[in-house]
Amino acid sequence: MNKSTEYLKKHEWSMGNGQCPECCGVPASWHGHPCHMTAETIGHEADCSLAAALRDAGETPLMKGDFTSDIEFEHFISESGLFGTRPKTKDGCPRYRAYAEKTQKAVASALLAEISEHPNARIHGLPAGSPVE
């Protein structure tokens, strides 16, 4: 490996916790991270200049869409109450499902309470004449 290629490979996953400093893409080791539960989000972005430089140097950088894995991950809550990810199970995590339902109901309730307290308030971003104004 020549010095240019060695330099590029050294910098490829050098930002933060191992992301590409140019496109913020992530290496295969991130598969299973809460933001990267499936294979589709792993690798460099198509327009990444660092990946292009690696290709020009004769390397084959990992691009989004190139990484494949049959493993899908799911969120779960452990018996001790910690949130995490794990390989997907048949029925999912009942604790996480209950938490998600409770959270969804709380958000809907809070939103409806806010709307009922201010029935004439306009929600920013909705076009005039929307059902909720």
N, CA, C and O atoms as a GROMACS GRO file, in nm:
protein
  532
    1MET      N    1   0.087  -0.118   0.000
    1MET     CA    2   0.000   0.000   0.000
    1MET      C    3   0.091   0.123   0.000
    1MET      O    4   0.182   0.134   0.083
    2ASN      N    5   0.066   0.215  -0.093
    2ASN     CA    6   0.151   0.335  -0.098
    2ASN      C    7   0.110   0.434   0.010
    2ASN      O    8   0.007   0.417   0.075
    3LYS      N    9   0.190   0.536   0.031
    3LYS     CA   10   0.166   0.630   0.140
    3LYS      C   11   0.035   0.707   0.124
    3LYS      O   12  -0.032   0.738   0.222
    4SER      N   13  -0.002   0.738   0.000
    4SER     CA   14  -0.128   0.810  -0.023
    4SER      C   15  -0.247   0.724   0.018
    4SER      O   16  -0.338   0.771   0.086
    5THR      N   17  -0.246   0.599  -0.023
    5THR     CA   18  -0.355   0.508   0.012
    5THR      C   19  -0.358   0.485   0.162
    5THR      O   20  -0.464   0.483   0.224
    6GLU      N   21  -0.240   0.468   0.220
    6GLU     CA   22  -0.229   0.448   0.364
    6GLU      C   23  -0.288   0.568   0.440
    6GLU      O   24  -0.359   0.551   0.539
    7TYR      N   25  -0.258   0.688   0.393
    7TYR     CA   26  -0.310   0.811   0.455
    7TYR      C   27  -0.463   0.816   0.444
    7TYR      O   28  -0.531   0.845   0.543
    8LEU      N   29  -0.516   0.787   0.325
    8LEU     CA   30  -0.661   0.791   0.306
    8LEU      C   31  -0.732   0.686   0.392
    8LEU      O   32  -0.834   0.715   0.453
    9LYS      N   33  -0.676   0.565   0.398
    9LYS     CA   34  -0.736   0.459   0.479
    9LYS      C   35  -0.734   0.495   0.627
    9LYS      O   36  -0.827   0.463   0.701
   10LYS      N   37  -0.627   0.562   0.670
   10LYS     CA   38  -0.615   0.604   0.810
   10LYS      C   39  -0.723   0.706   0.846
   10LYS      O   40  -0.771   0.708   0.960
   11HIS      N   41  -0.762   0.789   0.750
   11HIS     CA   42  -0.860   0.894   0.775
   11HIS      C   43  -1.004   0.854   0.741
   11HIS      O   44  -1.099   0.925   0.774
   12GLU      N   45  -1.020   0.739   0.676
   12GLU     CA   46  -1.152   0.700   0.627
   12GLU      C   47  -1.258   0.700   0.737
   12GLU      O   48  -1.365   0.757   0.717
   13TRP      N   49  -1.233   0.639   0.850
   13TRP     CA   50  -1.332   0.631   0.958
   13TRP      C   51  -1.278   0.701   1.083
   13TRP      O   52  -1.284   0.645   1.192
   14SER      N   53  -1.227   0.822   1.067
   14SER     CA   54  -1.152   0.889   1.174
   14SER      C   55  -1.229   0.994   1.254
   14SER      O   56  -1.175   1.049   1.350
   15MET      N   57  -1.352   1.024   1.216
   15MET     CA   58  -1.426   1.129   1.286
   15MET      C   59  -1.506   1.073   1.403
   15MET      O   60  -1.563   0.964   1.394
   16GLY      N   61  -1.510   1.148   1.511
   16GLY     CA   62  -1.597   1.115   1.623
   16GLY      C   63  -1.579   0.972   1.672
   16GLY      O   64  -1.473   0.936   1.723
   17ASN      N   65  -1.683   0.894   1.657
   17ASN     CA   66  -1.680   0.754   1.702
   17ASN      C   67  -1.659   0.658   1.586
   17ASN      O   68  -1.704   0.544   1.591
   18GLY      N   69  -1.590   0.704   1.483
   18GLY     CA   70  -1.558   0.616   1.371
   18GLY      C   71  -1.635   0.644   1.243
   18GLY      O   72  -1.650   0.555   1.160
   19GLN      N   73  -1.683   0.768   1.226
   19GLN     CA   74  -1.752   0.802   1.103
   19GLN      C   75  -1.654   0.860   1.001
   19GLN      O   76  -1.541   0.895   1.035
   20CYS      N   77  -1.697   0.868   0.877
   20CYS     CA   78  -1.619   0.932   0.772
   20CYS      C   79  -1.621   1.083   0.796
   20CYS      O   80  -1.728   1.139   0.815
   21PRO      N   81  -1.505   1.149   0.797
   21PRO     CA   82  -1.502   1.293   0.822
   21PRO      C   83  -1.560   1.376   0.706
   21PRO      O   84  -1.585   1.495   0.724
   22GLU      N   85  -1.579   1.317   0.592
   22GLU     CA   86  -1.632   1.390   0.476
   22GLU      C   87  -1.784   1.378   0.465
   22GLU      O   88  -1.853   1.479   0.446
   23CYS      N   89  -1.838   1.256   0.475
   23CYS     CA   90  -1.982   1.236   0.451
   23CYS      C   91  -2.058   1.191   0.575
   23CYS      O   92  -2.180   1.177   0.571
   24CYS      N   93  -1.988   1.168   0.685
   24CYS     CA   94  -2.047   1.118   0.811
   24CYS      C   95  -2.101   0.976   0.797
   24CYS      O   96  -2.178   0.930   0.882
   25GLY      N   97  -2.062   0.906   0.691
   25GLY     CA   98  -2.100   0.766   0.676
   25GLY      C   99  -2.036   0.683   0.786
   25GLY      O  100  -1.945   0.729   0.854
   26VAL      N  101  -2.084   0.560   0.803
   26VAL     CA  102  -2.034   0.474   0.911
   26VAL      C  103  -1.986   0.340   0.856
   26VAL      O  104  -2.037   0.291   0.756
   27PRO      N  105  -1.886   0.280   0.925
   27PRO     CA  106  -1.836   0.150   0.883
   27PRO      C  107  -1.930   0.037   0.924
   27PRO      O  108  -2.027   0.058   0.996
   28ALA      N  109  -1.899  -0.083   0.877
   28ALA     CA  110  -1.983  -0.201   0.905
   28ALA      C  111  -1.998  -0.229   1.054
   28ALA      O  112  -2.098  -0.286   1.096
   29SER      N  113  -1.900  -0.189   1.134
   29SER     CA  114  -1.907  -0.215   1.278
   29SER      C  115  -2.021  -0.140   1.346
   29SER      O  116  -2.056  -0.171   1.460
   30TRP      N  117  -2.079  -0.042   1.278
   30TRP     CA  118  -2.191   0.032   1.335
   30TRP      C  119  -2.325  -0.038   1.316
   30TRP      O  120  -2.426   0.007   1.370
   31HIS      N  121  -2.328  -0.147   1.240
   31HIS     CA  122  -2.454  -0.218   1.218
   31HIS      C  123  -2.505  -0.265   1.354
   31HIS      O  124  -2.436  -0.338   1.425
   32GLY      N  125  -2.626  -0.224   1.390
   32GLY     CA  126  -2.685  -0.254   1.519
   32GLY      C  127  -2.692  -0.133   1.611
   32GLY      O  128  -2.758  -0.137   1.714
   33HIS      N  129  -2.623  -0.024   1.573
   33HIS     CA  130  -2.633   0.102   1.647
   33HIS      C  131  -2.778   0.150   1.633
   33HIS      O  132  -2.841   0.123   1.530
   34PRO      N  133  -2.833   0.219   1.733
   34PRO     CA  134  -2.973   0.263   1.723
   34PRO      C  135  -3.008   0.343   1.597
   34PRO      O  136  -3.123   0.343   1.555
   35CYS      N  137  -2.910   0.409   1.537
   35CYS     CA  138  -2.937   0.483   1.413
   35CYS      C  139  -2.909   0.399   1.288
   35CYS      O  140  -2.933   0.445   1.176
   36HIS      N  141  -2.858   0.279   1.306
   36HIS     CA  142  -2.819   0.194   1.191
   36HIS      C  143  -2.863   0.051   1.216
   36HIS      O  144  -2.780  -0.040   1.228
   37MET      N  145  -2.993   0.033   1.222
   37MET     CA  146  -3.051  -0.096   1.256
   37MET      C  147  -3.054  -0.194   1.137
   37MET      O  148  -3.064  -0.315   1.157
   38THR      N  149  -3.046  -0.142   1.016
   38THR     CA  150  -3.045  -0.227   0.897
   38THR      C  151  -2.921  -0.195   0.813
   38THR      O  152  -2.855  -0.094   0.835
   39ALA      N  153  -2.891  -0.282   0.719
   39ALA     CA  154  -2.770  -0.269   0.638
   39ALA      C  155  -2.772  -0.147   0.545
   39ALA      O  156  -2.666  -0.101   0.503
   40GLU      N  157  -2.888  -0.095   0.513
   40GLU     CA  158  -2.899   0.013   0.413
   40GLU      C  159  -2.829   0.143   0.454
   40GLU      O  160  -2.796   0.223   0.367
   41THR      N  161  -2.807   0.165   0.581
   41THR     CA  162  -2.750   0.292   0.625
   41THR      C  163  -2.599   0.286   0.648
   41THR      O  164  -2.540   0.384   0.694
   42ILE      N  165  -2.537   0.174   0.617
   42ILE     CA  166  -2.394   0.153   0.642
   42ILE      C  167  -2.314   0.192   0.518
   42ILE      O  168  -2.350   0.155   0.406
   43GLY      N  169  -2.205   0.268   0.537
   43GLY     CA  170  -2.114   0.302   0.428
   43GLY      C  171  -2.110   0.451   0.398
   43GLY      O  172  -2.176   0.531   0.463
   44HIS      N  173  -2.030   0.485   0.298
   44HIS     CA  174  -2.013   0.624   0.254
   44HIS      C  175  -2.133   0.669   0.170
   44HIS      O  176  -2.198   0.588   0.104
   45GLU      N  177  -2.160   0.799   0.172
   45GLU     CA  178  -2.260   0.858   0.083
   45GLU      C  179  -2.208   0.853  -0.061
   45GLU      O  180  -2.086   0.848  -0.082
   46ALA      N  181  -2.297   0.855  -0.158
   46ALA     CA  182  -2.258   0.845  -0.299
   46ALA      C  183  -2.164   0.957  -0.343
   46ALA      O  184  -2.077   0.935  -0.428
   47ASP      N  185  -2.179   1.076  -0.286
   47ASP     CA  186  -2.098   1.190  -0.329
   47ASP      C  187  -1.978   1.217  -0.237
   47ASP      O  188  -1.925   1.328  -0.236
   48CYS      N  189  -1.935   1.118  -0.161
   48CYS     CA  190  -1.826   1.136  -0.064
   48CYS      C  191  -1.693   1.153  -0.136
   48CYS      O  192  -1.652   1.067  -0.215
   49SER      N  193  -1.625   1.264  -0.109
   49SER     CA  194  -1.497   1.292  -0.174
   49SER      C  195  -1.385   1.199  -0.124
   49SER      O  196  -1.293   1.167  -0.199
   50LEU      N  197  -1.392   1.158   0.002
   50LEU     CA  198  -1.291   1.065   0.054
   50LEU      C  199  -1.305   0.928  -0.012
   50LEU      O  200  -1.205   0.866  -0.046
   51ALA      N  201  -1.427   0.882  -0.029
   51ALA     CA  202  -1.450   0.755  -0.097
   51ALA      C  203  -1.402   0.764  -0.242
   51ALA      O  204  -1.345   0.668  -0.294
   52ALA      N  205  -1.426   0.877  -0.307
   52ALA     CA  206  -1.380   0.896  -0.446
   52ALA      C  207  -1.228   0.891  -0.452
   52ALA      O  208  -1.172   0.831  -0.544
   53ALA      N  209  -1.161   0.953  -0.355
   53ALA     CA  210  -1.014   0.951  -0.352
   53ALA      C  211  -0.963   0.808  -0.331
   53ALA      O  212  -0.864   0.768  -0.391
   54LEU      N  213  -1.031   0.732  -0.245
   54LEU     CA  214  -0.993   0.592  -0.224
   54LEU      C  215  -1.010   0.511  -0.351
   54LEU      O  216  -0.925   0.428  -0.384
   55ARG      N  217  -1.120   0.533  -0.423
   55ARG     CA  218  -1.141   0.463  -0.551
   55ARG      C  219  -1.030   0.499  -0.650
   55ARG      O  220  -0.976   0.411  -0.717
   56ASP      N  221  -0.994   0.628  -0.658
   56ASP     CA  222  -0.887   0.672  -0.747
   56ASP      C  223  -0.754   0.607  -0.711
   56ASP      O  224  -0.668   0.587  -0.797
   57ALA      N  225  -0.737   0.573  -0.582
   57ALA     CA  226  -0.614   0.509  -0.536
   57ALA      C  227  -0.619   0.357  -0.552
   57ALA      O  228  -0.526   0.288  -0.513
   58GLY      N  229  -0.728   0.306  -0.611
   58GLY     CA  230  -0.738   0.163  -0.637
   58GLY      C  231  -0.807   0.083  -0.528
   58GLY      O  232  -0.812  -0.040  -0.535
   59GLU      N  233  -0.860   0.151  -0.427
   59GLU     CA  234  -0.931   0.082  -0.318
   59GLU      C  235  -1.079   0.069  -0.352
   59GLU      O  236  -1.128   0.133  -0.446
   60THR      N  237  -1.149  -0.013  -0.277
   60THR     CA  238  -1.294  -0.029  -0.293
   60THR      C  239  -1.359   0.011  -0.161
   60THR      O  240  -1.377  -0.073  -0.073
   61PRO      N  241  -1.396   0.138  -0.147
   61PRO     CA  242  -1.457   0.181  -0.020
   61PRO      C  243  -1.598   0.124  -0.004
   61PRO      O  244  -1.666   0.094  -0.102
   62LEU      N  245  -1.639   0.111   0.120
   62LEU     CA  246  -1.773   0.062   0.150
   62LEU      C  247  -1.872   0.176   0.127
   62LEU      O  248  -1.869   0.278   0.195
   63MET      N  249  -1.961   0.157   0.031
   63MET     CA  250  -2.060   0.258  -0.004
   63MET      C  251  -2.197   0.212   0.045
   63MET      O  252  -2.224   0.092   0.057
   64LYS      N  253  -2.285   0.310   0.073
   64LYS     CA  254  -2.422   0.273   0.109
   64LYS      C  255  -2.480   0.187  -0.002
   64LYS      O  256  -2.467   0.219  -0.120
   65GLY      N  257  -2.543   0.079   0.038
   65GLY     CA  258  -2.601  -0.014  -0.058
   65GLY      C  259  -2.510  -0.134  -0.085
   65GLY      O  260  -2.557  -0.236  -0.135
   66ASP      N  261  -2.380  -0.122  -0.053
   66ASP     CA  262  -2.286  -0.233  -0.074
   66ASP      C  263  -2.288  -0.332   0.042
   66ASP      O  264  -2.270  -0.452   0.021
   67PHE      N  265  -2.310  -0.283   0.162
   67PHE     CA  266  -2.306  -0.369   0.280
   67PHE      C  267  -2.431  -0.453   0.285
   67PHE      O  268  -2.542  -0.402   0.268
   68THR      N  269  -2.414  -0.582   0.308
   68THR     CA  270  -2.530  -0.670   0.319
   68THR      C  271  -2.521  -0.748   0.449
   68THR      O  272  -2.413  -0.785   0.495
   69SER      N  273  -2.635  -0.772   0.507
   69SER     CA  274  -2.646  -0.852   0.628
   69SER      C  275  -2.789  -0.901   0.640
   69SER      O  276  -2.884  -0.827   0.612
   70ASP      N  277  -2.804  -1.024   0.680
   70ASP     CA  278  -2.937  -1.079   0.704
   70ASP      C  279  -2.987  -1.042   0.843
   70ASP      O  280  -3.103  -1.067   0.877
   71ILE      N  281  -2.899  -0.982   0.924
   71ILE     CA  282  -2.935  -0.948   1.061
   71ILE      C  283  -3.005  -0.812   1.064
   71ILE      O  284  -2.950  -0.713   1.016
   72GLU      N  285  -3.124  -0.809   1.120
   72GLU     CA  286  -3.192  -0.684   1.149
   72GLU      C  287  -3.197  -0.671   1.300
   72GLU      O  288  -3.201  -0.770   1.372
   73PHE      N  289  -3.196  -0.548   1.346
   73PHE     CA  290  -3.194  -0.523   1.489
   73PHE      C  291  -3.326  -0.462   1.534
   73PHE      O  292  -3.403  -0.410   1.453
   74GLU      N  293  -3.350  -0.469   1.665
   74GLU     CA  294  -3.468  -0.409   1.724
   74GLU      C  295  -3.428  -0.339   1.854
   74GLU      O  296  -3.326  -0.372   1.914
   75HIS      N  297  -3.508  -0.243   1.894
   75HIS     CA  298  -3.488  -0.179   2.024
   75HIS      C  299  -3.543  -0.271   2.131
   75HIS      O  300  -3.638  -0.346   2.108
   76PHE      N  301  -3.483  -0.265   2.249
   76PHE     CA  302  -3.537  -0.342   2.361
   76PHE      C  303  -3.506  -0.270   2.491
   76PHE      O  304  -3.420  -0.182   2.497
   77ILE      N  305  -3.577  -0.308   2.595
   77ILE     CA  306  -3.551  -0.258   2.729
   77ILE      C  307  -3.517  -0.381   2.814
   77ILE      O  308  -3.595  -0.475   2.823
   78SER      N  309  -3.399  -0.378   2.876
   78SER     CA  310  -3.354  -0.492   2.956
   78SER      C  311  -3.434  -0.504   3.085
   78SER      O  312  -3.512  -0.414   3.119
   79GLU      N  313  -3.416  -0.613   3.154
   79GLU     CA  314  -3.485  -0.634   3.282
   79GLU      C  315  -3.448  -0.526   3.383
   79GLU      O  316  -3.527  -0.495   3.473
   80SER      N  317  -3.327  -0.469   3.369
   80SER     CA  318  -3.286  -0.363   3.462
   80SER      C  319  -3.330  -0.224   3.415
   80SER      O  320  -3.302  -0.125   3.481
   81GLY      N  321  -3.402  -0.218   3.301
   81GLY     CA  322  -3.457  -0.091   3.254
   81GLY      C  323  -3.369  -0.015   3.157
   81GLY      O  324  -3.402   0.099   3.123
   82LEU      N  325  -3.259  -0.073   3.111
   82LEU     CA  326  -3.171  -0.006   3.016
   82LEU      C  327  -3.220  -0.028   2.873
   82LEU      O  328  -3.263  -0.138   2.838
   83PHE      N  329  -3.213   0.078   2.791
   83PHE     CA  330  -3.249   0.068   2.651
   83PHE      C  331  -3.129   0.017   2.573
   83PHE      O  332  -3.015   0.047   2.607
   84GLY      N  333  -3.154  -0.061   2.469
   84GLY     CA  334  -3.046  -0.110   2.386
   84GLY      C  335  -3.100  -0.163   2.254
   84GLY      O  336  -3.219  -0.150   2.224
   85THR      N  337  -3.011  -0.222   2.176
   85THR     CA  338  -3.051  -0.288   2.052
   85THR      C  339  -3.001  -0.432   2.057
   85THR      O  340  -2.904  -0.463   2.126
   86ARG      N  341  -3.070  -0.517   1.984
   86ARG     CA  342  -3.033  -0.658   1.977
   86ARG      C  343  -3.084  -0.713   1.845
   86ARG      O  344  -3.169  -0.650   1.781
   87PRO      N  345  -3.034  -0.829   1.802
   87PRO     CA  346  -3.091  -0.890   1.681
   87PRO      C  347  -3.241  -0.909   1.698
   87PRO      O  348  -3.289  -0.945   1.806
   88LYS      N  349  -3.314  -0.883   1.591
   88LYS     CA  350  -3.460  -0.888   1.593
   88LYS      C  351  -3.510  -1.026   1.637
   88LYS      O  352  -3.460  -1.129   1.592
   89THR      N  353  -3.608  -1.024   1.725
   89THR     CA  354  -3.671  -1.147   1.772
   89THR      C  355  -3.809  -1.161   1.708
   89THR      O  356  -3.862  -1.065   1.652
   90LYS      N  357  -3.866  -1.279   1.718
   90LYS     CA  358  -3.995  -1.306   1.654
   90LYS      C  359  -4.104  -1.209   1.699
   90LYS      O  360  -4.175  -1.152   1.616
   91ASP      N  361  -4.117  -1.190   1.829
   91ASP     CA  362  -4.227  -1.108   1.881
   91ASP      C  363  -4.184  -0.971   1.931
   91ASP      O  364  -4.268  -0.893   1.977
   92GLY      N  365  -4.055  -0.939   1.924
   92GLY     CA  366  -4.010  -0.809   1.973
   92GLY      C  367  -4.005  -0.805   2.125
   92GLY      O  368  -4.031  -0.905   2.192
   93CYS      N  369  -3.973  -0.690   2.177
   93CYS     CA  370  -3.960  -0.674   2.322
   93CYS      C  371  -4.091  -0.621   2.380
   93CYS      O  372  -4.133  -0.511   2.345
   94PRO      N  373  -4.157  -0.697   2.466
   94PRO     CA  374  -4.284  -0.649   2.521
   94PRO      C  375  -4.267  -0.524   2.607
   94PRO      O  376  -4.356  -0.438   2.609
   95ARG      N  377  -4.153  -0.511   2.678
   95ARG     CA  378  -4.130  -0.389   2.758
   95ARG      C  379  -4.118  -0.267   2.668
   95ARG      O  380  -4.173  -0.162   2.697
   96TYR      N  381  -4.045  -0.282   2.558
   96TYR     CA  382  -4.028  -0.169   2.466
   96TYR      C  383  -4.160  -0.134   2.398
   96TYR      O  384  -4.193  -0.017   2.381
   97ARG      N  385  -4.235  -0.236   2.359
   97ARG     CA  386  -4.365  -0.214   2.294
   97ARG      C  387  -4.459  -0.139   2.388
   97ARG      O  388  -4.527  -0.046   2.347
   98ALA      N  389  -4.462  -0.179   2.516
   98ALA     CA  390  -4.547  -0.111   2.615
   98ALA      C  391  -4.501   0.033   2.635
   98ALA      O  392  -4.583   0.124   2.646
   99TYR      N  393  -4.369   0.054   2.641
   99TYR     CA  394  -4.313   0.189   2.655
   99TYR      C  395  -4.353   0.277   2.534
   99TYR      O  396  -4.394   0.391   2.551
  100ALA      N  397  -4.339   0.222   2.414
  100ALA     CA  398  -4.371   0.297   2.293
  100ALA      C  399  -4.520   0.334   2.289
  100ALA      O  400  -4.554   0.447   2.252
  101GLU      N  401  -4.606   0.242   2.326
  101GLU     CA  402  -4.751   0.270   2.328
  101GLU      C  403  -4.784   0.377   2.432
  101GLU      O  404  -4.861   0.468   2.405
  102LYS      N  405  -4.725   0.365   2.551
  102LYS     CA  406  -4.747   0.463   2.657
  102LYS      C  407  -4.698   0.602   2.614
  102LYS      O  408  -4.765   0.703   2.638
  103THR      N  409  -4.582   0.607   2.551
  103THR     CA  410  -4.526   0.734   2.504
  103THR      C  411  -4.614   0.795   2.396
  103THR      O  412  -4.641   0.915   2.397
  104GLN      N  413  -4.658   0.713   2.302
  104GLN     CA  414  -4.744   0.762   2.194
  104GLN      C  415  -4.875   0.820   2.249
  104GLN      O  416  -4.920   0.925   2.204
  105LYS      N  417  -4.934   0.752   2.346
  105LYS     CA  418  -5.057   0.801   2.407
  105LYS      C  419  -5.033   0.931   2.483
  105LYS      O  420  -5.116   1.022   2.479
  106ALA      N  421  -4.921   0.942   2.553
  106ALA     CA  422  -4.888   1.063   2.628
  106ALA      C  423  -4.867   1.182   2.534
  106ALA      O  424  -4.912   1.292   2.563
  107VAL      N  425  -4.799   1.159   2.423
  107VAL     CA  426  -4.776   1.267   2.326
  107VAL      C  427  -4.909   1.310   2.263
  107VAL      O  428  -4.935   1.430   2.250
  108ALA      N  429  -4.992   1.215   2.225
  108ALA     CA  430  -5.121   1.248   2.166
  108ALA      C  431  -5.208   1.324   2.266
  108ALA      O  432  -5.275   1.421   2.229
  109SER      N  433  -5.208   1.281   2.390
  109SER     CA  434  -5.286   1.347   2.494
  109SER      C  435  -5.238   1.491   2.516
  109SER      O  436  -5.318   1.583   2.527
  110ALA      N  437  -5.106   1.509   2.524
  110ALA     CA  438  -5.050   1.642   2.545
  110ALA      C  439  -5.081   1.733   2.426
  110ALA      O  440  -5.112   1.851   2.445
  111LEU      N  441  -5.074   1.680   2.306
  111LEU     CA  442  -5.104   1.759   2.187
  111LEU      C  443  -5.251   1.800   2.184
  111LEU      O  444  -5.284   1.915   2.156
  112LEU      N  445  -5.339   1.706   2.214
  112LEU     CA  446  -5.482   1.738   2.217
  112LEU      C  447  -5.513   1.839   2.327
  112LEU      O  448  -5.597   1.927   2.307
  113ALA      N  449  -5.448   1.828   2.442
  113ALA     CA  450  -5.470   1.924   2.552
  113ALA      C  451  -5.426   2.063   2.509
  113ALA      O  452  -5.494   2.162   2.537
  114GLU      N  453  -5.314   2.072   2.442
  114GLU     CA  454  -5.262   2.201   2.396
  114GLU      C  455  -5.356   2.262   2.292
  114GLU      O  456  -5.385   2.381   2.296
  115ILE      N  457  -5.404   2.180   2.201
  115ILE     CA  458  -5.495   2.229   2.097
  115ILE      C  459  -5.626   2.274   2.159
  115ILE      O  460  -5.682   2.376   2.118
  116SER      N  461  -5.678   2.200   2.258
  116SER     CA  462  -5.805   2.238   2.319
  116SER      C  463  -5.790   2.365   2.405
  116SER      O  464  -5.886   2.441   2.419
  117GLU      N  465  -5.672   2.388   2.462
  117GLU     CA  466  -5.648   2.511   2.539
  117GLU      C  467  -5.638   2.634   2.450
  117GLU      O  468  -5.671   2.745   2.492
  118HIS      N  469  -5.592   2.614   2.327
  118HIS     CA  470  -5.572   2.725   2.234
  118HIS      C  471  -5.637   2.692   2.101
  118HIS      O  472  -5.567   2.671   2.002
  119PRO      N  473  -5.771   2.686   2.098
  119PRO     CA  474  -5.840   2.641   1.977
  119PRO      C  475  -5.820   2.732   1.856
  119PRO      O  476  -5.834   2.687   1.743
  120ASN      N  477  -5.786   2.858   1.878
  120ASN     CA  478  -5.768   2.948   1.765
  120ASN      C  479  -5.622   2.965   1.725
  120ASN      O  480  -5.590   3.041   1.634
  121ALA      N  481  -5.533   2.896   1.793
  121ALA     CA  482  -5.390   2.907   1.761
  121ALA      C  483  -5.362   2.836   1.630
  121ALA      O  484  -5.424   2.735   1.597
  122ARG      N  485  -5.270   2.891   1.557
  122ARG     CA  486  -5.230   2.833   1.429
  122ARG      C  487  -5.101   2.756   1.450
  122ARG      O  488  -5.007   2.808   1.510
  123ILE      N  489  -5.095   2.634   1.403
  123ILE     CA  490  -4.975   2.553   1.415
  123ILE      C  491  -4.881   2.593   1.303
  123ILE      O  492  -4.916   2.588   1.186
  124HIS      N  493  -4.759   2.634   1.342
  124HIS     CA  494  -4.659   2.680   1.246
  124HIS      C  495  -4.633   2.570   1.143
  124HIS      O  496  -4.612   2.455   1.178
  125GLY      N  497  -4.635   2.608   1.018
  125GLY     CA  498  -4.605   2.515   0.911
  125GLY      C  499  -4.727   2.459   0.841
  125GLY      O  500  -4.715   2.407   0.730
  126LEU      N  501  -4.844   2.468   0.902
  126LEU     CA  502  -4.964   2.419   0.834
  126LEU      C  503  -5.020   2.530   0.746
  126LEU      O  504  -5.023   2.646   0.786
  127PRO      N  505  -5.063   2.494   0.628
  127PRO     CA  506  -5.118   2.596   0.540
  127PRO      C  507  -5.249   2.653   0.593
  127PRO      O  508  -5.323   2.585   0.665
  128ALA      N  509  -5.278   2.777   0.558
  128ALA     CA  510  -5.405   2.839   0.597
  128ALA      C  511  -5.519   2.752   0.544
  128ALA      O  512  -5.512   2.699   0.433
  129GLY      N  513  -5.623   2.739   0.623
  129GLY     CA  514  -5.738   2.659   0.583
  129GLY      C  515  -5.725   2.513   0.625
  129GLY      O  516  -5.816   2.434   0.598
  130SER      N  517  -5.614   2.476   0.691
  130SER     CA  518  -5.598   2.339   0.739
  130SER      C  519  -5.702   2.311   0.845
  130SER      O  520  -5.751   2.404   0.909
  131PRO      N  521  -5.738   2.185   0.866
  131PRO     CA  522  -5.837   2.152   0.967
  131PRO      C  523  -5.795   2.197   1.109
  131PRO      O  524  -5.880   2.226   1.193
  132VAL      N  525  -5.664   2.203   1.134
  132VAL     CA  526  -5.616   2.247   1.265
  132VAL      C  527  -5.556   2.385   1.250
  132VAL      O  528  -5.444   2.399   1.201
  133GLU      N  529  -5.629   2.487   1.290
  133GLU     CA  530  -5.581   2.624   1.284
  133GLU      C  531  -5.598   2.691   1.416
  133GLU      O  532  -5.563   2.808   1.431
   0.00000   0.00000   0.00000
